[in-house]
Amino acid sequence: MAIITNKRSVMTLYSGAVDILSHRVRIVLAEKGVSYEVVNIDSRGKPEDLLELNPYGSVPTLVDRELALYEPNIIAEYLDERFPHPPLMPVYPVARAKARLIIYRFDREWGPIIRKLESGKTNDLRAASKELSGYITQLIPIFNASPYFMGDEFTLVDCCIAPVLWRLPAWGITFSPAEAKVINKYAERVFQRDSFQASLTESEQELRKLAKAESA
C-alpha cells in the first residue's frame, strides 16, 4: 500500500491491455459501475509514477484519492466494500471464507501454469495446457450445478475464472465435446454480462478473435 500526497477526483487503474489480473479488476469495476481512468502499461517499460505508487511496479495498481493498492484480490475486495451494490461476496462469514479460499487456490494452483502459458516457451506449453485443462475439467460438476460458481449470484470467484476461460482458445486448450458443452455454457453466461463486455480491452477482444480464426 502507498499513501499519495496529490488527491485525484477519479479512480485510476494502471492496467495491462492483456494482463489477466488487470482483467479481473476491470470486471469488478464494471460490475460496480465505477468511473475510472485507465493508464495502460507496456510490460517493456514502466512509468516513474507507477513505481512511486507501487514498489513492485506491477499491474493492476488502483489509485483512489490518497490510497494506492496493488494486489488484485485486495483491490477487488476493497471495491466490493467501498461500493456495496451489487455485492460480489457472500453475506455470511463462512461463505465469504470459502470464496476467499477458492480464489486463493486458483491463484496458487493456476497462477504458475498461466504464467508458463503466457510466456510462450515451447517446452512448457504442452504440459502447462494439459495441467490447466485438468484443473478446469475438475470444475465441471460445479459449472453444471448452478448459474455461477458460488450459486445463483455472480461473485468475485467468477471474476477470477472468467479471464482464464476467455484466454483458453489463445492458449490452444480444448476439451471433449461433452466437457466443452458444460464449460462453454458457464463461460458464455459470464461473457454475456454487460460488465464482462465492458471490461474487455481491444487487445483482449482481438486475442480471442485471432485464436478462433486460427483454429477454424
Backbone as CSV, one residue per row, in Angstrom:
resi,resn,N_x,N_y,N_z,CA_x,CA_y,CA_z,C_x,C_y,C_z
1,MET,0.842,-1.197,0.000,0.000,0.000,0.000,0.871,1.238,0.000
2,ALA,0.413,2.279,-0.685,1.143,3.544,-0.692,0.163,4.672,-0.406
3,ILE,0.623,5.678,0.321,-0.177,6.864,0.574,0.264,7.944,-0.405
4,ILE,-0.689,8.559,-1.072,-0.401,9.523,-2.130,-0.646,10.932,-1.627
5,THR,0.257,11.812,-1.968,0.118,13.181,-1.483,-0.845,14.002,-2.339
6,ASN,-0.881,13.761,-3.652,-1.798,14.520,-4.506,-3.123,13.779,-4.634
7,LYS,-4.210,14.511,-4.440,-5.534,13.885,-4.475,-6.052,13.818,-5.907
8,ARG,-6.749,12.732,-6.214,-7.359,12.551,-7.525,-8.858,12.415,-7.318
9,SER,-9.636,13.052,-8.195,-11.086,13.008,-8.036,-11.686,11.740,-8.612
10,VAL,-10.968,11.093,-9.525,-11.451,9.875,-10.159,-10.434,8.770,-9.923
11,MET,-10.928,7.553,-9.741,-10.022,6.426,-9.580,-9.185,6.248,-10.845
12,THR,-7.971,5.790,-10.637,-7.082,5.491,-11.749,-6.625,4.049,-11.634
13,LEU,-6.715,3.326,-12.744,-6.253,1.947,-12.776,-5.082,1.837,-13.744
14,TYR,-3.945,1.430,-13.209,-2.799,1.076,-14.042,-2.999,-0.383,-14.445
15,SER,-3.108,-0.609,-15.732,-3.593,-1.904,-16.218,-2.807,-2.340,-17.442
16,GLY,-2.617,-3.650,-17.574,-2.047,-4.200,-18.788,-3.157,-4.566,-19.758
17,ALA,-2.949,-4.301,-21.036,-4.009,-4.494,-22.029,-4.450,-5.944,-22.146
18,VAL,-3.543,-6.886,-21.909,-3.916,-8.301,-21.934,-3.535,-8.995,-20.626
19,ASP,-3.235,-8.216,-19.616,-2.844,-8.786,-18.319,-4.055,-9.413,-17.643
20,ILE,-3.947,-10.676,-17.280,-5.103,-11.414,-16.779,-5.558,-10.919,-15.411
21,LEU,-4.637,-10.459,-14.571,-5.019,-9.943,-13.259,-5.659,-8.566,-13.385
22,SER,-5.174,-7.758,-14.314,-5.822,-6.467,-14.582,-7.245,-6.688,-15.079
23,HIS,-7.419,-7.703,-15.911,-8.750,-8.018,-16.441,-9.703,-8.338,-15.289
24,ARG,-9.224,-9.093,-14.329,-10.040,-9.433,-13.159,-10.564,-8.173,-12.479
25,VAL,-9.696,-7.201,-12.270,-10.091,-5.958,-11.595,-11.020,-5.137,-12.476
26,ARG,-10.780,-5.133,-13.793,-11.668,-4.382,-14.677,-13.091,-4.926,-14.648
27,ILE,-13.246,-6.229,-14.494,-14.589,-6.806,-14.376,-15.272,-6.285,-13.112
28,VAL,-14.548,-6.264,-12.009,-15.127,-5.783,-10.750,-15.543,-4.319,-10.884
29,LEU,-14.685,-3.502,-11.451,-15.017,-2.087,-11.640,-16.267,-1.924,-12.503
30,ALA,-16.380,-2.736,-13.538,-17.554,-2.657,-14.412,-18.808,-3.128,-13.699
31,GLU,-18.695,-4.188,-12.897,-19.841,-4.662,-12.123,-20.356,-3.571,-11.191
32,LYS,-19.443,-2.808,-10.635,-19.808,-1.759,-9.682,-20.229,-0.462,-10.368
33,GLY,-20.000,-0.380,-11.666,-20.344,0.840,-12.387,-19.496,2.028,-11.988
34,VAL,-18.245,1.776,-11.646,-17.348,2.828,-11.168,-16.690,3.532,-12.353
35,SER,-16.684,4.863,-12.314,-15.953,5.633,-13.316,-14.481,5.662,-12.924
36,TYR,-13.620,5.403,-13.894,-12.188,5.411,-13.594,-11.406,5.703,-14.850
37,GLU,-10.199,6.168,-14.649,-9.281,6.405,-15.749,-8.329,5.222,-15.848
38,VAL,-7.948,4.889,-17.061,-7.028,3.773,-17.281,-5.687,4.306,-17.775
39,VAL,-4.640,3.818,-17.159,-3.292,4.060,-17.660,-2.771,2.707,-18.136
40,ASN,-2.645,2.547,-19.437,-2.185,1.279,-19.993,-0.670,1.168,-19.851
41,ILE,-0.245,0.057,-19.292,1.166,-0.152,-19.007,1.723,-1.197,-19.962
42,ASP,2.783,-0.833,-20.628,3.505,-1.757,-21.502,4.513,-2.503,-20.648
43,SER,4.553,-3.813,-20.798,5.450,-4.632,-19.974,6.917,-4.300,-20.204
44,ARG,7.211,-3.662,-21.338,8.611,-3.361,-21.652,9.112,-2.108,-20.947
45,GLY,8.200,-1.306,-20.432,8.633,-0.090,-19.746,7.578,0.382,-18.773
46,LYS,7.998,0.735,-17.571,7.055,1.167,-16.539,7.308,2.630,-16.188
47,PRO,6.251,3.442,-16.180,6.432,4.866,-15.882,6.869,5.098,-14.437
48,GLU,7.546,6.200,-14.233,8.066,6.505,-12.901,6.950,6.653,-11.877
49,ASP,5.808,7.217,-12.282,4.743,7.427,-11.300,4.191,6.104,-10.783
50,LEU,4.177,5.057,-11.627,3.735,3.753,-11.149,4.704,3.213,-10.103
51,LEU,5.996,3.358,-10.350,6.996,2.869,-9.402,6.953,3.652,-8.094
52,GLU,6.515,4.898,-8.155,6.346,5.685,-6.929,5.150,5.202,-6.123
53,LEU,4.111,4.756,-6.818,2.893,4.292,-6.156,3.029,2.858,-5.659
54,ASN,3.758,2.056,-6.415,3.825,0.623,-6.165,5.290,0.191,-6.249
55,PRO,5.883,-0.221,-5.132,7.311,-0.559,-5.138,7.663,-1.710,-6.066
56,TYR,6.662,-2.517,-6.447,6.898,-3.650,-7.338,6.673,-3.290,-8.803
57,GLY,6.065,-2.129,-9.046,5.796,-1.703,-10.410,4.868,-2.630,-11.159
58,SER,4.009,-3.328,-10.429,3.153,-4.345,-11.034,1.774,-3.790,-11.374
59,VAL,1.109,-4.487,-12.277,-0.289,-4.203,-12.571,-1.106,-5.430,-12.191
60,PRO,-2.353,-5.175,-11.768,-3.035,-3.895,-11.668,-2.609,-3.114,-10.418
61,THR,-2.642,-1.802,-10.559,-2.488,-0.899,-9.424,-3.653,0.076,-9.472
62,LEU,-4.364,0.187,-8.380,-5.535,1.078,-8.316,-5.224,2.254,-7.407
63,VAL,-5.530,3.446,-7.892,-5.348,4.662,-7.100,-6.719,5.268,-6.831
64,ASP,-7.037,5.431,-5.559,-8.299,6.050,-5.150,-7.974,7.162,-4.166
65,ARG,-7.935,8.379,-4.683,-7.558,9.551,-3.890,-6.192,9.356,-3.242
66,GLU,-6.132,9.249,-1.892,-4.838,9.145,-1.220,-4.307,7.718,-1.141
67,LEU,-5.062,6.764,-1.658,-4.726,5.357,-1.467,-4.296,4.708,-2.777
68,ALA,-3.229,3.900,-2.702,-2.827,3.078,-3.844,-2.781,1.627,-3.401
69,LEU,-3.432,0.766,-4.171,-3.471,-0.670,-3.867,-2.912,-1.424,-5.063
70,TYR,-2.170,-2.501,-4.793,-1.508,-3.179,-5.901,-1.466,-4.688,-5.771
71,GLU,-2.483,-5.276,-5.208,-2.654,-6.730,-5.222,-4.088,-6.977,-5.648
72,PRO,-4.315,-7.777,-6.705,-5.654,-7.830,-7.304,-6.763,-8.246,-6.355
73,ASN,-6.501,-9.185,-5.456,-7.561,-9.611,-4.543,-7.874,-8.545,-3.499
74,ILE,-6.843,-7.825,-3.063,-7.070,-6.709,-2.139,-7.864,-5.619,-2.845
75,ILE,-7.490,-5.328,-4.098,-8.228,-4.319,-4.869,-9.690,-4.730,-5.024
76,ALA,-9.923,-5.986,-5.382,-11.290,-6.456,-5.631,-12.145,-6.364,-4.373
77,GLU,-11.602,-6.797,-3.241,-12.392,-6.738,-2.004,-12.572,-5.298,-1.538
78,TYR,-11.589,-4.452,-1.754,-11.737,-3.032,-1.421,-12.892,-2.425,-2.212
79,LEU,-12.925,-2.703,-3.515,-14.002,-2.164,-4.346,-15.358,-2.701,-3.913
80,ASP,-15.403,-3.965,-3.518,-16.669,-4.566,-3.093,-17.174,-3.923,-1.807
81,GLU,-16.248,-3.547,-0.935,-16.647,-2.902,0.317,-16.942,-1.419,0.116
82,ARG,-16.175,-0.775,-0.747,-16.374,0.661,-0.978,-17.659,0.926,-1.747
83,PHE,-18.017,0.010,-2.646,-19.247,0.139,-3.443,-20.073,-1.126,-3.196
84,PRO,-20.912,-1.123,-2.178,-21.563,-2.362,-1.714,-22.566,-2.984,-2.685
85,HIS,-23.017,-2.226,-3.684,-24.056,-2.747,-4.576,-23.563,-2.734,-6.018
86,PRO,-23.725,-3.853,-6.711,-24.185,-5.151,-6.202,-23.074,-5.850,-5.424
87,PRO,-23.417,-6.582,-4.382,-22.384,-7.288,-3.614,-21.765,-8.409,-4.434
88,LEU,-20.453,-8.561,-4.319,-19.746,-9.603,-5.060,-19.101,-10.636,-4.143
89,MET,-19.431,-10.562,-2.869,-19.005,-11.588,-1.923,-20.229,-12.028,-1.121
90,PRO,-20.260,-13.298,-0.708,-21.396,-13.767,0.095,-21.534,-12.955,1.385
91,VAL,-22.739,-12.935,1.914,-23.019,-12.152,3.116,-22.447,-12.813,4.360
92,TYR,-22.584,-14.120,4.464,-22.248,-14.810,5.710,-20.759,-15.147,5.779
93,PRO,-20.180,-15.061,6.986,-18.737,-15.252,7.150,-18.208,-16.576,6.619
94,VAL,-18.933,-17.677,6.830,-18.452,-18.978,6.367,-18.368,-18.996,4.845
95,ALA,-19.410,-18.505,4.197,-19.422,-18.477,2.730,-18.350,-17.527,2.190
96,ARG,-18.138,-16.407,2.873,-17.090,-15.469,2.451,-15.719,-16.114,2.561
97,ALA,-15.508,-16.832,3.659,-14.223,-17.517,3.849,-14.011,-18.568,2.763
98,LYS,-15.077,-19.295,2.410,-14.959,-20.303,1.356,-14.606,-19.652,0.020
99,ALA,-15.223,-18.507,-0.271,-14.930,-17.797,-1.518,-13.470,-17.354,-1.552
100,ARG,-12.988,-16.824,-0.445,-11.581,-16.401,-0.374,-10.639,-17.587,-0.575
101,LEU,-11.004,-18.713,0.009,-10.158,-19.904,-0.109,-10.126,-20.410,-1.549
102,ILE,-11.269,-20.371,-2.226,-11.324,-20.782,-3.629,-10.416,-19.884,-4.472
103,ILE,-10.502,-18.571,-4.260,-9.668,-17.633,-5.013,-8.190,-17.880,-4.711
104,TYR,-7.892,-18.126,-3.446,-6.502,-18.416,-3.063,-5.990,-19.656,-3.794
105,ARG,-6.825,-20.695,-3.844,-6.404,-21.934,-4.514,-6.231,-21.718,-6.012
106,PHE,-7.126,-20.952,-6.625,-6.964,-20.638,-8.040,-5.615,-19.964,-8.285
107,ASP,-5.321,-18.949,-7.489,-4.087,-18.203,-7.690,-2.861,-19.070,-7.430
108,ARG,-2.927,-19.899,-6.413,-1.781,-20.728,-6.054,-1.571,-21.873,-7.053
109,GLU,-2.655,-22.509,-7.498,-2.546,-23.679,-8.374,-2.521,-23.296,-9.853
110,TRP,-3.382,-22.357,-10.238,-3.460,-21.980,-11.641,-2.420,-20.935,-12.028
111,GLY,-2.081,-20.061,-11.084,-1.202,-18.936,-11.398,0.102,-19.328,-12.076
112,PRO,0.881,-20.265,-11.505,2.145,-20.649,-12.147,1.948,-21.243,-13.540
113,ILE,0.846,-21.980,-13.736,0.571,-22.568,-15.056,0.278,-21.468,-16.070
114,ILE,-0.534,-20.513,-15.657,-0.897,-19.414,-16.555,0.334,-18.609,-16.939
115,ARG,1.233,-18.392,-15.996,2.458,-17.652,-16.318,3.289,-18.396,-17.361
116,LYS,3.304,-19.714,-17.284,4.013,-20.507,-18.304,3.340,-20.354,-19.668
117,LEU,2.007,-20.422,-19.681,1.278,-20.301,-20.944,1.496,-18.929,-21.569
118,GLU,1.521,-17.901,-20.741,1.686,-16.547,-21.256,3.119,-16.266,-21.685
119,SER,4.054,-17.028,-21.136,5.453,-16.828,-21.525,5.703,-17.285,-22.957
120,GLY,4.894,-18.262,-23.417,5.025,-18.753,-24.781,6.204,-19.660,-25.027
121,LYS,6.862,-20.115,-23.973,8.007,-21.002,-24.147,7.536,-22.384,-24.599
122,THR,8.048,-22.831,-25.717,7.573,-24.060,-26.352,7.663,-25.269,-25.428
123,ASN,8.731,-25.377,-24.672,8.935,-26.555,-23.823,7.869,-26.692,-22.753
124,ASP,7.317,-25.556,-22.327,6.362,-25.573,-21.221,4.912,-25.677,-21.667
125,LEU,4.632,-25.328,-22.911,3.247,-25.114,-23.322,2.389,-26.371,-23.253
126,ARG,2.870,-27.477,-23.780,2.042,-28.681,-23.831,1.701,-29.186,-22.430
127,ALA,2.711,-29.257,-21.559,2.478,-29.734,-20.195,1.588,-28.762,-19.431
128,ALA,1.817,-27.452,-19.614,1.013,-26.443,-18.918,-0.432,-26.495,-19.387
129,SER,-0.637,-26.653,-20.692,-2.002,-26.739,-21.226,-2.741,-27.941,-20.653
130,LYS,-2.055,-29.067,-20.604,-2.673,-30.284,-20.075,-3.017,-30.126,-18.598
131,GLU,-2.118,-29.487,-17.854,-2.345,-29.318,-16.418,-3.523,-28.383,-16.153
132,LEU,-3.580,-27.268,-16.880,-4.687,-26.332,-16.671,-6.011,-26.936,-17.110
133,SER,-6.028,-27.638,-18.227,-7.281,-28.261,-18.678,-7.761,-29.282,-17.658
134,GLY,-6.822,-29.967,-16.995,-7.202,-30.915,-15.940,-7.883,-30.228,-14.770
135,TYR,-7.333,-29.080,-14.358,-7.962,-28.332,-13.271,-9.367,-27.878,-13.655
136,ILE,-9.513,-27.401,-14.890,-10.802,-26.873,-15.321,-11.854,-27.979,-15.414
137,THR,-11.465,-29.148,-15.926,-12.436,-30.236,-16.022,-12.903,-30.702,-14.643
138,GLN,-12.069,-30.533,-13.623,-12.490,-30.869,-12.262,-13.653,-29.992,-11.794
139,LEU,-13.810,-28.829,-12.419,-14.857,-27.882,-12.011,-16.185,-28.116,-12.733
140,ILE,-16.211,-29.041,-13.666,-17.421,-29.246,-14.468,-18.666,-29.507,-13.605
141,PRO,-18.600,-30.343,-12.549,-19.802,-30.523,-11.722,-20.303,-29.216,-11.110
142,ILE,-19.368,-28.308,-10.775,-19.770,-27.010,-10.206,-20.387,-26.142,-11.291
143,PHE,-19.770,-26.110,-12.474,-20.334,-25.334,-13.585,-21.741,-25.820,-13.926
144,ASN,-21.978,-27.105,-13.768,-23.250,-27.715,-14.155,-24.327,-27.555,-13.088
145,ALA,-23.901,-27.205,-11.867,-24.834,-27.227,-10.732,-25.632,-25.940,-10.568
146,SER,-25.080,-24.821,-10.995,-25.751,-23.542,-10.760,-25.271,-22.521,-11.783
147,PRO,-25.973,-21.409,-11.908,-25.595,-20.415,-12.928,-24.170,-19.890,-12.754
148,TYR,-23.757,-19.663,-11.491,-22.432,-19.123,-11.234,-21.700,-20.017,-10.238
149,PHE,-20.434,-19.707,-10.007,-19.594,-20.653,-9.284,-20.071,-20.890,-7.853
150,MET,-20.511,-19.830,-7.187,-20.941,-19.949,-5.794,-22.445,-20.152,-5.651
151,GLY,-23.144,-20.250,-6.773,-24.597,-20.413,-6.698,-25.297,-19.560,-7.731
152,ASP,-26.350,-18.897,-7.314,-27.164,-18.114,-8.247,-26.622,-16.713,-8.498
153,GLU,-25.688,-16.257,-7.672,-25.201,-14.887,-7.772,-23.771,-14.847,-8.299
154,PHE,-23.501,-13.857,-9.146,-22.165,-13.604,-9.678,-21.296,-13.042,-8.559
155,THR,-20.092,-13.599,-8.394,-19.218,-13.180,-7.291,-17.795,-12.925,-7.776
156,LEU,-16.932,-12.559,-6.825,-15.521,-12.354,-7.142,-14.859,-13.631,-7.652
157,VAL,-15.400,-14.781,-7.268,-14.854,-16.040,-7.782,-15.031,-16.102,-9.300
158,ASP,-16.209,-15.732,-9.772,-16.455,-15.703,-11.215,-15.548,-14.687,-11.912
159,CYS,-15.268,-13.577,-11.230,-14.364,-12.567,-11.794,-12.967,-13.124,-12.000
160,CYS,-12.581,-14.098,-11.184,-11.266,-14.735,-11.321,-11.238,-15.757,-12.444
161,ILE,-12.329,-16.505,-12.580,-12.362,-17.595,-13.556,-12.562,-17.077,-14.976
162,ALA,-13.409,-16.073,-15.133,-13.790,-15.613,-16.480,-12.602,-15.218,-17.355
163,PRO,-11.629,-14.430,-16.859,-10.497,-14.078,-17.733,-9.687,-15.287,-18.185
164,VAL,-9.641,-16.329,-17.360,-8.936,-17.554,-17.745,-9.672,-18.240,-18.888
165,LEU,-10.982,-18.400,-18.748,-11.767,-19.067,-19.782,-11.722,-18.292,-21.098
166,TRP,-11.688,-16.978,-21.009,-11.636,-16.147,-22.214,-10.360,-16.428,-23.018
167,ARG,-9.283,-16.750,-22.335,-7.982,-16.926,-22.990,-7.716,-18.365,-23.443
168,LEU,-8.591,-19.293,-23.128,-8.322,-20.696,-23.465,-8.046,-20.911,-24.959
169,PRO,-8.837,-20.327,-25.877,-8.530,-20.534,-27.301,-7.140,-20.025,-27.676
170,ALA,-6.719,-18.913,-27.078,-5.399,-18.356,-27.377,-4.293,-19.279,-26.899
171,TRP,-4.574,-20.046,-25.859,-3.582,-20.990,-25.332,-3.700,-22.369,-25.987
172,GLY,-4.651,-22.513,-26.889,-4.818,-23.782,-27.593,-5.397,-24.893,-26.742
173,ILE,-6.131,-24.530,-25.693,-6.694,-25.533,-24.789,-8.098,-25.908,-25.246
174,THR,-8.306,-27.199,-25.454,-9.608,-27.701,-25.886,-10.060,-28.832,-24.965
175,PHE,-11.325,-29.196,-25.111,-11.923,-30.233,-24.274,-12.724,-31.176,-25.152
176,SER,-13.118,-32.298,-24.566,-14.006,-33.206,-25.291,-15.345,-32.503,-25.519
177,PRO,-16.129,-32.944,-26.502,-17.421,-32.291,-26.764,-18.314,-32.200,-25.528
178,ALA,-18.361,-33.266,-24.723,-19.216,-33.258,-23.526,-18.710,-32.257,-22.497
179,GLU,-17.398,-32.219,-22.315,-16.810,-31.264,-21.368,-17.000,-29.833,-21.855
180,ALA,-16.737,-29.623,-23.138,-16.840,-28.284,-23.714,-18.258,-27.728,-23.593
181,LYS,-19.244,-28.593,-23.740,-20.639,-28.143,-23.661,-20.930,-27.493,-22.315
182,VAL,-20.487,-28.120,-21.227,-20.751,-27.585,-19.888,-19.902,-26.345,-19.628
183,ILE,-18.621,-26.419,-19.966,-17.722,-25.290,-19.717,-18.166,-24.067,-20.512
184,ASN,-18.508,-24.273,-21.775,-18.907,-23.149,-22.626,-20.231,-22.537,-22.185
185,LYS,-21.133,-23.360,-21.660,-22.410,-22.827,-21.186,-22.185,-21.858,-20.029
186,TYR,-21.331,-22.256,-19.093,-20.989,-21.359,-17.988,-20.242,-20.131,-18.515
187,ALA,-19.245,-20.363,-19.377,-18.421,-19.266,-19.871,-19.263,-18.231,-20.616
188,GLU,-20.140,-18.689,-21.498,-20.948,-17.750,-22.274,-21.900,-16.961,-21.383
189,ARG,-22.389,-17.585,-20.329,-23.256,-16.869,-19.392,-22.503,-15.693,-18.778
190,VAL,-21.244,-15.925,-18.429,-20.425,-14.861,-17.841,-20.014,-13.847,-18.912
191,PHE,-19.602,-14.344,-20.080,-19.145,-13.445,-21.140,-20.246,-12.501,-21.611
192,GLN,-21.502,-12.923,-21.515,-22.605,-12.100,-21.991,-23.007,-10.995,-21.014
193,ARG,-22.465,-11.029,-19.815,-22.766,-9.964,-18.858,-22.227,-8.637,-19.388
194,ASP,-22.990,-7.578,-19.184,-22.553,-6.255,-19.635,-21.203,-5.892,-19.033
195,SER,-21.011,-6.263,-17.773,-19.769,-5.910,-17.086,-18.575,-6.586,-17.736
196,PHE,-18.743,-7.834,-18.145,-17.625,-8.521,-18.778,-17.294,-7.881,-20.116
197,GLN,-18.315,-7.586,-20.910,-18.071,-6.951,-22.196,-17.392,-5.598,-22.024
198,ALA,-17.818,-4.849,-20.996,-17.222,-3.537,-20.744,-15.780,-3.646,-20.268
199,SER,-15.435,-4.779,-19.675,-14.094,-4.952,-19.118,-13.034,-5.233,-20.166
200,LEU,-13.454,-5.680,-21.341,-12.504,-6.130,-22.364,-11.789,-4.966,-23.039
201,THR,-10.488,-5.099,-23.182,-9.733,-4.153,-23.987,-9.793,-4.595,-25.447
202,GLU,-9.410,-3.712,-26.334,-9.366,-4.089,-27.757,-8.408,-5.248,-27.973
203,SER,-7.301,-5.238,-27.246,-6.307,-6.311,-27.399,-6.879,-7.643,-26.960
204,GLU,-7.679,-7.653,-25.897,-8.282,-8.903,-25.418,-9.341,-9.408,-26.392
205,GLN,-10.088,-8.493,-26.992,-11.066,-8.902,-27.995,-10.364,-9.517,-29.201
206,GLU,-9.283,-8.891,-29.638,-8.544,-9.393,-30.801,-7.865,-10.715,-30.491
207,LEU,-7.406,-10.874,-29.245,-6.744,-12.106,-28.829,-7.638,-13.312,-29.071
208,ARG,-8.891,-13.191,-28.688,-9.828,-14.312,-28.832,-10.258,-14.493,-30.288
209,LYS,-10.508,-13.383,-30.982,-10.900,-13.475,-32.397,-9.825,-14.152,-33.222
210,LEU,-8.569,-13.760,-32.989,-7.454,-14.323,-33.737,-7.298,-15.809,-33.457
211,ALA,-7.415,-16.185,-32.155,-7.269,-17.587,-31.780,-8.357,-18.441,-32.417
212,LYS,-9.594,-17.934,-32.432,-10.693,-18.692,-33.018,-10.529,-18.815,-34.536
213,ALA,-10.035,-17.750,-35.159,-9.827,-17.788,-36.602,-8.754,-18.802,-36.980
214,GLU,-7.710,-18.889,-36.166,-6.621,-19.809,-36.444,-7.038,-21.264,-36.251
215,SER,-7.976,-21.489,-35.309,-8.407,-22.862,-35.021,-9.514,-23.326,-35.967
216,ALA,-10.102,-22.381,-36.697,-11.223,-22.731,-37.605,-10.725,-23.542,-38.805
